[in-house]
Amino acid sequence: MRNFLLILFTLFSCVVFAQNPPKIIKGTVFIDSIPTQDVHIINKKLALGAISNENGQFEILAEENNILLISHLNLEYKEITVNEENIKAKNIVIYVDSKTHMLDEVVLERKRGIFETDDDILTNAPIVNAKTLKLPYANVKPKDDKTVKIESGITIGLSGLVNALNGNNKKKKLLKKLKIEDQNIANIRKHYTDGFFIRQLKIKEEHINSFLESCISKGIINLYRKDKVLELTSVLIENSKHSPYLLENENIRLSQK
């Protein structure tokens, strides 16, 4: 009789345990209504984890009252408790907040000119000019203050010389700026891969760089340099909605022909 009761109790325990096994729950992680990728979701009790995909979706084993730990480099840490409704629906939606980075206080001083001296440093500084350096032309006065004669014998206006130098400097700065922008555009494209632009944003492959260049004015390079990936993604998604480089726009133009 005792053995019979022991067997009955064992069978009853197995049945009760089998009635509440962990279930696979599908979930989606959002930040400001935007699906978020590479978010880590960990079931604290079962010691299991998952990572959200490019659509913010994930799957994880869970039971009622399990605690899910939500973490990401650019997101605030969060804990979610799985409730009975989540278990029945086999679904959970998680909203997270971007992490706020506090910057140290910066004191801005008055902008100094290139010829301004600091009295605290140069109290007894020597005077440096053509006379003190004993240059051969120190006491020679030019006939015309507005012109300068070069060794080749060509005389040009000082204003023309300054403008020419400024023009060359502007060209160099512009070329340097364009080179930096091109490098940053290439880095952003490499970071997201072409699949993101083609499948998610519907941008034609040969127009990806043109699309990114059109977004420069929206601050995408600054966001990329500061590693604000979520804000950068949000800007790209928003600007792709009405972009002339969309695949559907290309189809419309072909149909009109």
Backbone as CSV, one residue per row, in Angstrom:
resi,resn,N_x,N_y,N_z,CA_x,CA_y,CA_z,C_x,C_y,C_z
1,MET,0.841,-1.196,0.000,0.000,0.000,0.000,0.886,1.259,0.000
2,ARG,1.941,1.217,0.836,2.846,2.366,0.905,3.529,2.620,-0.445
3,ASN,3.954,1.529,-1.100,4.582,1.690,-2.428,3.607,2.255,-3.445
4,PHE,2.358,1.841,-3.350,1.335,2.329,-4.276,1.137,3.839,-4.108
5,LEU,1.094,4.318,-2.845,0.929,5.753,-2.578,2.139,6.545,-3.079
6,LEU,3.337,5.966,-2.929,4.547,6.641,-3.398,4.530,6.806,-4.908
7,ILE,4.117,5.748,-5.618,4.038,5.820,-7.090,2.997,6.827,-7.515
8,LEU,1.852,6.860,-6.833,0.776,7.793,-7.166,1.240,9.236,-6.960
9,PHE,1.957,9.483,-5.843,2.453,10.837,-5.560,3.466,11.294,-6.613
10,THR,4.324,10.367,-7.047,5.318,10.699,-8.079,4.654,11.050,-9.396
11,LEU,3.657,10.256,-9.795,2.932,10.536,-11.039,2.207,11.863,-10.959
12,PHE,1.614,12.173,-9.802,0.894,13.431,-9.626,1.840,14.620,-9.734
13,SER,3.037,14.494,-9.146,4.028,15.576,-9.207,4.481,15.823,-10.630
14,CYS,4.674,14.754,-11.400,5.105,14.890,-12.802,4.036,15.575,-13.627
15,VAL,2.759,15.251,-13.365,1.660,15.848,-14.122,1.564,17.336,-13.832
16,VAL,1.683,17.703,-12.513,1.601,19.111,-12.126,2.746,19.899,-12.750
17,PHE,3.966,19.337,-12.721,5.110,20.020,-13.316,4.955,20.182,-14.824
18,ALA,4.384,19.182,-15.475,4.237,19.223,-16.938,3.182,20.222,-17.367
19,GLN,2.288,20.618,-16.432,1.232,21.543,-16.805,1.740,22.977,-16.939
20,ASN,2.851,23.311,-16.315,3.349,24.679,-16.346,4.797,24.760,-16.843
21,PRO,5.092,24.209,-18.003,6.462,24.313,-18.515,6.703,25.724,-19.056
22,PRO,7.950,26.166,-19.160,8.236,27.472,-19.773,7.734,27.496,-21.217
23,LYS,7.244,28.648,-21.647,6.724,28.801,-23.005,7.587,29.789,-23.790
24,ILE,7.590,29.599,-25.095,8.323,30.519,-25.960,7.478,31.774,-26.149
25,ILE,8.017,32.897,-25.759,7.330,34.183,-25.906,8.045,35.000,-26.976
26,LYS,7.258,35.526,-27.892,7.800,36.422,-28.908,7.640,37.855,-28.425
27,GLY,8.619,38.662,-28.687,8.554,40.042,-28.225,9.174,41.009,-29.226
28,THR,8.908,42.297,-28.993,9.466,43.361,-29.818,9.918,44.492,-28.907
29,VAL,11.113,45.041,-29.192,11.663,46.143,-28.416,11.569,47.429,-29.228
30,PHE,11.012,48.485,-28.624,10.842,49.766,-29.299,11.513,50.876,-28.499
31,ILE,12.004,51.881,-29.230,12.404,53.137,-28.623,11.803,54.251,-29.473
32,ASP,10.908,55.027,-28.895,10.180,56.075,-29.615,9.503,55.508,-30.857
33,SER,8.820,54.398,-30.700,8.060,53.703,-31.752,8.948,53.137,-32.863
34,ILE,10.254,53.129,-32.666,11.190,52.586,-33.657,11.711,51.241,-33.153
35,PRO,11.554,50.154,-33.931,12.106,48.852,-33.527,13.614,48.952,-33.324
36,THR,14.103,48.375,-32.239,15.503,48.548,-31.858,16.267,47.236,-31.958
37,GLN,17.418,47.279,-32.625,18.232,46.086,-32.875,19.321,45.926,-31.809
38,ASP,19.796,44.687,-31.633,20.931,44.355,-30.763,20.672,44.668,-29.280
39,VAL,19.426,44.568,-28.859,19.100,44.713,-27.437,19.173,43.331,-26.779
40,HIS,19.810,43.226,-25.623,19.962,41.954,-24.918,18.803,41.764,-23.934
41,ILE,18.116,40.621,-24.060,17.014,40.269,-23.168,17.399,38.990,-22.431
42,ILE,17.449,39.050,-21.102,17.892,37.906,-20.296,16.809,37.527,-19.290
43,ASN,16.430,36.227,-19.292,15.502,35.701,-18.289,16.314,35.387,-17.043
44,LYS,16.102,36.179,-16.005,16.922,36.079,-14.798,16.790,34.725,-14.115
45,LYS,15.577,34.162,-14.072,15.349,32.907,-13.374,15.898,31.719,-14.155
46,LEU,15.611,31.679,-15.467,16.027,30.527,-16.277,17.452,30.660,-16.807
47,ALA,18.056,31.854,-16.611,19.431,32.095,-17.085,19.537,31.870,-18.588
48,LEU,18.534,32.369,-19.319,18.521,32.281,-20.776,18.484,33.684,-21.353
49,GLY,19.029,33.828,-22.564,19.065,35.151,-23.166,18.721,35.148,-24.633
50,ALA,18.420,36.345,-25.149,18.120,36.528,-26.573,18.550,37.938,-26.965
51,ILE,18.694,38.151,-28.284,19.079,39.464,-28.810,18.082,39.851,-29.894
52,SER,17.577,41.083,-29.849,16.598,41.536,-30.848,17.253,41.687,-32.214
53,ASN,16.494,41.347,-33.270,17.015,41.437,-34.632,16.805,42.842,-35.194
54,GLU,17.018,43.004,-36.509,16.921,44.324,-37.130,15.507,44.886,-37.074
55,ASN,14.503,44.044,-36.836,13.126,44.506,-36.685,12.730,44.660,-35.223
56,GLY,13.708,44.530,-34.325,13.435,44.654,-32.901,12.792,43.427,-32.285
57,GLN,12.714,42.317,-33.020,11.996,41.131,-32.552,12.948,40.114,-31.917
58,PHE,12.403,39.308,-30.965,13.179,38.264,-30.298,12.229,37.175,-29.798
59,GLU,12.801,36.034,-29.425,12.045,34.930,-28.823,12.819,34.451,-27.600
60,ILE,12.060,34.125,-26.516,12.721,33.678,-25.296,11.778,32.790,-24.494
61,LEU,12.349,31.810,-23.787,11.562,30.955,-22.894,11.252,31.717,-21.605
62,ALA,9.986,31.630,-21.144,9.615,32.354,-19.936,8.400,31.723,-19.278
63,GLU,8.281,31.966,-17.984,7.125,31.574,-17.205,6.529,32.827,-16.569
64,GLU,5.327,32.681,-16.031,4.693,33.806,-15.362,5.544,34.250,-14.168
65,ASN,5.666,35.583,-14.009,6.436,36.224,-12.927,7.947,36.152,-13.132
66,ASN,8.400,35.626,-14.271,9.833,35.697,-14.569,10.223,37.151,-14.819
67,ILE,11.430,37.502,-14.462,11.922,38.871,-14.662,12.877,38.884,-15.859
68,LEU,12.590,39.762,-16.829,13.443,39.924,-18.002,14.312,41.161,-17.818
69,LEU,15.624,40.979,-17.969,16.566,42.092,-17.869,16.836,42.632,-19.267
70,ILE,16.642,43.941,-19.462,16.805,44.573,-20.771,18.027,45.477,-20.712
71,SER,18.994,45.250,-21.608,20.208,46.070,-21.579,20.724,46.326,-22.982
72,HIS,21.368,47.486,-23.132,21.979,47.892,-24.403,22.937,49.038,-24.092
73,LEU,23.976,49.180,-24.888,24.989,50.195,-24.652,24.396,51.589,-24.613
74,ASN,23.410,51.876,-25.496,22.848,53.216,-25.608,21.467,53.344,-24.980
75,LEU,21.063,52.336,-24.167,19.730,52.357,-23.571,19.818,52.307,-22.052
76,GLU,18.803,52.866,-21.413,18.712,52.774,-19.962,18.380,51.328,-19.561
77,TYR,19.027,50.847,-18.509,18.778,49.493,-18.006,17.329,49.382,-17.525
78,LYS,16.683,48.231,-17.803,15.272,48.082,-17.462,14.970,46.632,-17.102
79,GLU,13.988,46.426,-16.200,13.524,45.090,-15.833,12.023,44.992,-16.108
80,ILE,11.611,43.897,-16.749,10.209,43.662,-17.092,9.763,42.351,-16.445
81,THR,8.593,42.349,-15.808,8.042,41.128,-15.216,7.018,40.517,-16.169
82,VAL,7.194,39.259,-16.501,6.265,38.556,-17.395,4.982,38.242,-16.614
83,ASN,3.836,38.699,-17.153,2.575,38.466,-16.449,1.755,37.371,-17.137
84,GLU,0.601,37.094,-16.571,-0.264,36.022,-17.085,-0.731,36.322,-18.506
85,GLU,-0.992,37.606,-18.773,-1.449,37.995,-20.120,-0.381,37.722,-21.168
86,ASN,0.878,38.002,-20.820,1.983,37.725,-21.747,2.091,36.237,-22.049
87,ILE,1.896,35.397,-21.020,1.989,33.947,-21.205,0.865,33.456,-22.113
88,LYS,-0.355,33.959,-21.891,-1.491,33.516,-22.708,-1.331,33.968,-24.163
89,ALA,-0.920,35.216,-24.343,-0.762,35.754,-25.706,0.541,35.313,-26.354
90,LYS,1.477,34.779,-25.531,2.809,34.390,-26.012,3.500,35.559,-26.722
91,ASN,3.268,36.732,-26.172,3.822,37.933,-26.797,4.066,38.994,-25.724
92,ILE,5.093,39.801,-25.928,5.390,40.900,-25.016,6.004,42.048,-25.812
93,VAL,5.597,43.265,-25.490,6.118,44.467,-26.146,6.865,45.281,-25.103
94,ILE,8.089,45.665,-25.434,8.955,46.356,-24.471,9.343,47.723,-25.039
95,TYR,9.124,48.764,-24.244,9.535,50.111,-24.624,10.711,50.541,-23.740
96,VAL,11.753,51.031,-24.373,12.951,51.434,-23.638,13.271,52.891,-23.937
97,ASP,14.106,53.487,-23.094,14.511,54.886,-23.248,15.990,54.947,-23.574
98,SER,16.364,55.914,-24.422,17.776,56.088,-24.749,18.516,56.650,-23.553
99,LYS,19.781,56.284,-23.442,20.587,56.701,-22.304,20.997,58.161,-22.464
100,THR,20.880,58.925,-21.395,21.251,60.333,-21.399,22.678,60.482,-20.879
101,HIS,23.533,61.098,-21.694,24.931,61.303,-21.313,25.112,62.732,-20.813
102,MET,25.551,62.864,-19.569,25.782,64.182,-18.990,27.186,64.661,-19.348
103,LEU,27.277,65.898,-19.821,28.556,66.470,-20.219,29.074,67.377,-19.106
104,ASP,30.386,67.406,-18.971,30.991,68.305,-17.990,30.785,69.754,-18.399
105,GLU,30.744,70.643,-17.408,30.552,72.065,-17.672,31.752,72.626,-18.412
106,VAL,31.477,73.423,-19.431,32.543,74.029,-20.233,32.407,75.543,-20.141
107,VAL,33.475,76.225,-19.783,33.471,77.680,-19.687,34.093,78.245,-20.952
108,LEU,33.325,79.052,-21.660,33.792,79.652,-22.902,34.360,81.031,-22.622
109,GLU,35.562,81.282,-23.091,36.170,82.583,-22.915,36.041,83.409,-24.177
110,ARG,36.318,84.686,-24.034,36.244,85.573,-25.184,37.240,85.142,-26.248
111,LYS,36.796,85.157,-27.499,37.664,84.760,-28.599,38.782,85.773,-28.779
112,ARG,39.983,85.285,-28.886,41.142,86.157,-29.046,41.569,86.239,-30.508
113,GLY,42.066,87.392,-30.897,42.593,87.556,-32.241,43.992,86.980,-32.343
114,ILE,44.439,86.748,-33.568,45.750,86.123,-33.744,46.895,87.065,-33.361
115,PHE,46.617,88.380,-33.346,47.679,89.334,-32.999,47.554,89.836,-31.564
116,GLU,46.631,89.299,-30.809,46.432,89.735,-29.426,47.443,89.055,-28.506
117,THR,47.996,89.823,-27.588,48.975,89.296,-26.650,48.369,89.157,-25.269
118,ASP,48.912,88.256,-24.497,48.468,88.028,-23.131,49.400,88.786,-22.199
119,ASP,48.867,89.816,-21.540,49.699,90.661,-20.669,50.258,89.888,-19.486
120,ASP,49.546,88.829,-19.072,50.033,88.040,-17.938,51.287,87.251,-18.284
121,ILE,51.451,86.962,-19.588,52.600,86.157,-20.020,53.700,87.032,-20.607
122,LEU,53.300,87.991,-21.447,54.273,88.812,-22.168,54.367,90.202,-21.547
123,THR,54.654,90.275,-20.264,54.749,91.584,-19.609,55.988,92.348,-20.076
124,ASN,57.098,91.639,-20.232,58.344,92.283,-20.669,58.847,91.674,-21.971
125,ALA,57.911,91.377,-22.847,58.281,90.723,-24.096,59.043,91.689,-24.992
126,PRO,60.050,91.205,-25.712,60.812,92.077,-26.621,59.982,92.450,-27.843
127,ILE,60.266,93.592,-28.410,59.574,94.043,-29.617,60.243,93.416,-30.829
128,VAL,59.476,92.789,-31.650,60.016,92.112,-32.829,59.451,92.780,-34.072
129,ASN,60.315,93.401,-34.874,59.914,93.986,-36.153,61.129,94.019,-37.065
130,ALA,60.987,94.657,-38.230,62.078,94.676,-39.215,63.313,95.389,-38.680
131,LYS,63.083,96.452,-37.873,64.229,97.205,-37.357,64.993,96.418,-36.313
132,THR,64.241,95.807,-35.353,64.924,95.049,-34.296,65.637,93.826,-34.852
133,LEU,65.111,93.286,-35.965,65.760,92.141,-36.602,66.859,92.553,-37.567
134,LYS,66.999,93.900,-37.800,68.028,94.462,-38.690,67.928,93.893,-40.098
135,LEU,66.710,93.889,-40.606,66.518,93.431,-41.978,66.933,94.527,-42.948
136,PRO,67.389,94.159,-44.162,67.917,95.153,-45.120,66.875,96.170,-45.567
137,TYR,65.602,95.809,-45.531,64.580,96.747,-46.015,63.851,97.434,-44.862
138,ALA,64.500,97.454,-43.667,63.820,97.984,-42.484,63.493,99.472,-42.633
139,ASN,64.411,100.248,-43.241,64.204,101.696,-43.338,63.761,102.139,-44.716
140,VAL,63.440,101.189,-45.567,63.026,101.529,-46.929,61.517,101.656,-46.971
141,LYS,61.026,102.793,-47.449,59.590,103.005,-47.570,59.144,102.702,-49.000
142,PRO,58.140,101.893,-49.181,57.659,101.594,-50.533,57.003,102.811,-51.139
143,LYS,57.097,102.927,-52.454,56.497,104.053,-53.163,54.978,104.011,-53.056
144,ASP,54.430,102.836,-53.108,52.978,102.694,-53.064,52.638,101.631,-52.021
145,ASP,51.937,102.017,-50.953,51.610,101.084,-49.879,50.684,99.970,-50.338
146,LYS,50.031,100.180,-51.473,49.032,99.210,-51.917,49.597,98.181,-52.882
147,THR,50.917,98.287,-53.174,51.505,97.336,-54.113,52.752,96.731,-53.499
148,VAL,53.119,95.557,-54.019,54.336,94.901,-53.580,55.027,94.342,-54.820
149,LYS,56.385,94.479,-54.850,57.160,94.030,-56.003,57.880,92.745,-55.676
150,ILE,57.686,91.734,-56.513,58.311,90.441,-56.317,59.619,90.412,-57.088
151,GLU,60.551,89.502,-56.712,61.866,89.423,-57.349,61.782,89.248,-58.853
152,SER,60.699,88.665,-59.322,60.567,88.456,-60.764,60.312,89.756,-61.505
153,GLY,60.039,90.830,-60.752,59.785,92.098,-61.395,58.306,92.396,-61.567
154,ILE,57.428,91.459,-61.234,55.996,91.662,-61.379,55.474,92.389,-60.154
155,THR,54.744,93.454,-60.345,54.143,94.200,-59.243,52.652,93.908,-59.214
156,ILE,52.162,93.462,-58.044,50.739,93.150,-57.920,50.176,93.868,-56.703
157,GLY,48.883,94.126,-56.720,48.235,94.767,-55.595,48.179,93.842,-54.389
158,LEU,48.362,94.442,-53.206,48.302,93.640,-51.988,46.926,93.016,-51.812
159,SER,45.871,93.745,-52.152,44.516,93.214,-52.036,44.325,92.010,-52.952
160,GLY,44.954,92.083,-54.168,44.857,90.950,-55.081,45.613,89.741,-54.567
161,LEU,46.772,89.993,-53.930,47.570,88.906,-53.371,46.816,88.222,-52.224
162,VAL,46.227,89.037,-51.346,45.468,88.493,-50.219,44.278,87.683,-50.709
163,ASN,43.576,88.230,-51.713,42.416,87.512,-52.247,42.819,86.193,-52.889
164,ALA,43.975,86.201,-53.590,44.444,84.971,-54.229,44.793,83.918,-53.183
165,LEU,45.475,84.369,-52.112,45.823,83.424,-51.050,44.584,82.891,-50.339
166,ASN,43.641,83.809,-50.086,42.394,83.391,-49.440,41.616,82.418,-50.313
167,GLY,41.634,82.662,-51.633,40.932,81.764,-52.559,41.521,80.373,-52.527
168,ASN,42.859,80.302,-52.524,43.510,78.987,-52.469,43.223,78.271,-51.151
169,ASN,43.237,79.051,-50.072,42.943,78.448,-48.763,41.518,77.925,-48.702
170,LYS,40.588,78.692,-49.281,39.195,78.261,-49.288,39.022,76.971,-50.090
171,LYS,39.735,76.900,-51.225,39.652,75.685,-52.047,40.202,74.479,-51.287
172,LYS,41.337,74.692,-50.587,41.927,73.592,-49.819,40.992,73.146,-48.698
173,LYS,40.401,74.124,-48.013,39.480,73.785,-46.926,38.251,73.057,-47.448
174,LEU,37.741,73.509,-48.622,36.568,72.872,-49.205,36.872,71.435,-49.609
175,LEU,38.043,71.236,-50.254,38.429,69.887,-50.658,38.628,68.979,-49.445
176,LYS,39.221,69.536,-48.389,39.421,68.762,-47.160,38.079,68.391,-46.532
177,LYS,37.146,69.347,-46.535,35.818,69.094,-45.968,35.086,68.014,-46.754
178,LEU,35.147,68.100,-48.105,34.482,67.106,-48.950,35.091,65.720,-48.757
179,LYS,36.418,65.682,-48.605,37.098,64.404,-48.395,36.654,63.767,-47.085
180,ILE,36.550,64.589,-46.023,36.102,64.081,-44.717,34.668,63.604,-44.794
181,GLU,33.806,64.381,-45.498,32.402,63.985,-45.637,32.274,62.662,-46.395
182,ASP,33.060,62.515,-47.470,33.023,61.264,-48.238,33.429,60.082,-47.369
183,GLN,34.451,60.267,-46.535,34.907,59.180,-45.667,33.848,58.817,-44.644
184,ASN,33.184,59.839,-44.085,32.132,59.581,-43.098,30.921,58.913,-43.742
185,ILE,30.582,59.325,-44.975,29.481,58.689,-45.703,29.789,57.207,-45.914
186,ALA,31.043,56.921,-46.299,31.450,55.522,-46.509,31.383,54.730,-45.204
187,ASN,31.770,55.351,-44.105,31.732,54.667,-42.804,30.291,54.374,-42.376
188,ILE,29.389,55.340,-42.591,27.984,55.141,-42.218,27.383,54.029,-43.060
189,ARG,27.675,54.019,-44.358,27.141,52.976,-45.242,27.666,51.606,-44.822
190,LYS,28.940,51.539,-44.462,29.526,50.274,-44.040,28.935,49.812,-42.710
191,HIS,28.633,50.772,-41.822,28.075,50.425,-40.504,26.718,49.750,-40.638
192,TYR,25.861,50.254,-41.538,24.507,49.715,-41.666,24.422,48.564,-42.670
193,THR,25.326,48.464,-43.585,25.300,47.517,-44.719,24.233,47.922,-45.724
194,ASP,24.433,47.528,-46.981,23.501,47.897,-48.050,22.120,47.298,-47.846
195,GLY,22.049,46.142,-47.184,20.751,45.503,-46.959,19.804,46.385,-46.169
196,PHE,20.326,47.152,-45.220,19.483,48.048,-44.429,18.854,49.116,-45.310
197,PHE,19.646,49.707,-46.208,19.126,50.780,-47.060,18.149,50.235,-48.105
198,ILE,18.439,49.053,-48.646,17.606,48.510,-49.718,16.321,47.919,-49.178
199,ARG,16.428,47.055,-48.136,15.242,46.356,-47.641,14.429,47.183,-46.649
200,GLN,15.126,47.915,-45.774,14.405,48.674,-44.759,13.958,50.042,-45.274
201,LEU,14.885,50.796,-45.865,14.556,52.151,-46.301,14.067,52.212,-47.746
202,LYS,14.173,51.080,-48.497,13.712,51.008,-49.889,14.496,51.960,-50.796
203,ILE,15.774,52.153,-50.518,16.621,53.006,-51.344,17.338,52.137,-52.370
204,LYS,17.336,52.590,-53.619,18.006,51.837,-54.671,19.508,51.791,-54.395
205,GLU,20.144,50.675,-54.669,21.536,50.457,-54.274,22.472,51.539,-54.818
206,GLU,22.323,51.910,-56.103,23.227,52.895,-56.690,22.959,54.319,-56.194
207,HIS,21.874,54.489,-55.439,21.530,55.817,-54.930,21.774,55.961,-53.434
208,ILE,22.383,54.938,-52.807,22.586,54.981,-51.354,23.465,56.165,-50.954
209,ASN,24.595,56.355,-51.663,25.488,57.462,-51.319,24.806,58.807,-51.529
210,SER,24.024,58.925,-52.623,23.309,60.175,-52.888,22.295,60.453,-51.792
211,PHE,21.631,59.398,-51.332,20.658,59.554,-50.241,21.354,60.029,-48.966
212,LEU,22.506,59.421,-48.631,23.237,59.825,-47.430,23.741,61.266,-47.541
213,GLU,24.181,61.649,-48.742,24.640,63.026,-48.935,23.503,64.022,-48.727
214,SER,22.285,63.626,-49.124,21.133,64.505,-48.936,20.754,64.635,-47.473
215,CYS,21.247,63.726,-46.631,20.927,63.751,-45.196,22.016,64.446,-44.373
216,ILE,23.092,64.907,-45.024,24.182,65.543,-44.282,23.679,66.761,-43.522
217,SER,22.785,67.539,-44.162,22.263,68.751,-43.518,21.433,68.429,-42.281
218,LYS,21.020,67.170,-42.130,20.229,66.760,-40.963,21.126,66.351,-39.780
219,GLY,22.457,66.471,-39.976,23.371,66.209,-38.866,23.783,64.761,-38.695
220,ILE,23.676,63.936,-39.777,23.967,62.507,-39.610,25.446,62.253,-39.320
221,ILE,26.332,63.073,-39.862,27.766,62.866,-39.629,28.106,63.141,-38.157
222,ASN,27.521,64.200,-37.621,27.753,64.532,-36.214,27.216,63.435,-35.291
223,LEU,26.032,62.887,-35.628,25.451,61.804,-34.830,26.320,60.552,-34.895
224,TYR,26.870,60.259,-36.090,27.721,59.074,-36.250,29.011,59.234,-35.455
225,ARG,29.608,60.423,-35.494,30.858,60.645,-34.760,30.644,60.498,-33.256
226,LYS,29.470,60.907,-32.771,29.172,60.817,-31.340,28.592,59.462,-30.955
227,ASP,28.544,58.544,-31.922,28.073,57.175,-31.676,26.610,57.156,-31.213
228,LYS,25.808,58.112,-31.702,24.375,58.132,-31.387,23.638,57.376,-32.476
229,VAL,23.777,56.045,-32.434,23.280,55.189,-33.506,21.755,55.233,-33.599
230,LEU,21.080,55.236,-32.462,19.614,55.231,-32.479,19.062,56.512,-33.088
231,GLU,19.635,57.675,-32.680,19.182,58.933,-33.259,19.493,58.982,-34.753
232,LEU,20.667,58.476,-35.145,21.056,58.439,-36.554,20.083,57.583,-37.362
233,THR,19.738,56.407,-36.824,18.786,55.529,-37.506,17.437,56.205,-37.664
234,SER,16.990,56.919,-36.633,15.706,57.618,-36.686,15.703,58.676,-37.779
235,VAL,16.816,59.420,-37.916,16.917,60.460,-38.947,16.884,59.836,-40.342
236,LEU,17.599,58.730,-40.530,17.629,58.061,-41.836,16.238,57.541,-42.218
237,ILE,15.546,56.946,-41.256,14.202,56.423,-41.531,13.256,57.550,-41.896
238,GLU,13.317,58.656,-41.154,12.409,59.779,-41.385,12.656,60.407,-42.758
239,ASN,13.929,60.557,-43.133,14.251,61.200,-44.412,14.038,60.276,-45.603
240,SER,13.974,58.973,-45.352,13.749,58.041,-46.457,12.287,58.017,-46.910
241,LYS,11.382,58.519,-46.047,9.949,58.436,-46.356,9.592,59.221,-47.615
242,HIS,10.244,60.361,-47.814,9.927,61.203,-48.966,11.154,61.413,-49.853
243,SER,12.068,60.481,-49.813,13.296,60.616,-50.589,13.041,60.357,-52.083
244,PRO,13.669,61.138,-52.950,13.531,60.897,-54.395,14.286,59.654,-54.864
245,TYR,15.038,59.031,-53.948,15.828,57.857,-54.312,15.141,56.547,-53.938
246,LEU,13.882,56.589,-53.543,13.159,55.376,-53.180,12.956,54.473,-54.392
247,LEU,12.922,53.158,-54.155,12.671,52.201,-55.240,11.305,52.436,-55.868
248,GLU,10.308,52.764,-55.035,8.957,52.944,-55.563,8.890,54.166,-56.463
249,ASN,9.686,55.216,-56.157,9.737,56.402,-57.023,10.321,56.031,-58.376
250,GLU,11.318,55.157,-58.365,11.924,54.692,-59.611,10.898,53.944,-60.455
251,ASN,10.064,53.117,-59.788,9.021,52.384,-60.512,7.970,53.310,-61.093
252,ILE,7.663,54.394,-60.356,6.682,55.368,-60.841,7.205,56.068,-62.077
253,ARG,8.499,56.450,-62.065,9.064,57.130,-63.226,9.069,56.207,-64.454
254,LEU,9.345,54.939,-64.239,9.355,54.003,-65.367,7.958,53.812,-65.930
255,SER,6.946,53.808,-65.055,5.575,53.621,-65.517,5.076,54.836,-66.289
256,GLN,5.577,56.028,-65.894,5.166,57.251,-66.570,5.760,57.326,-67.967
257,LYS,6.915,56.687,-68.162,7.515,56.668,-69.517,6.710,55.787,-70.467
